[in-house]
Amino acid sequence: MTNNNESILKNADFAYMQKRMLWISVERRRAFSDESIQDHDGRWLASKLSEDVPEGEFRFYSNSVWAPEVKMEVLEELGLTGVIPT
């Protein structure tokens, strides 16, 4: 399952951020944790990829709750200031 989900993300132009163990797409304004793509099937991933992310937001998908400060750190590392993490 993981390899299939990783292939889906690679084909959707997501890049892997080793430091954070995240699959990230700045263009799509989404990030998926390793554990989330390992624990869910391709249908789950496809549904999350098709969700509308409102302008000015960046969506994080993870099995655990991330502190807002950590999400902001990731966004700063990506050079995305003024974006709201959800």
Beta strands, then each sheet from edge to edge (+ up, - down):
strand 1: 15-17
strand 2: 22-25
strand 3: 30-33
strand 4: 57-61
strand 5: 84-85
sheet 1: 1+ 2- 3+ 4+ 5+
end
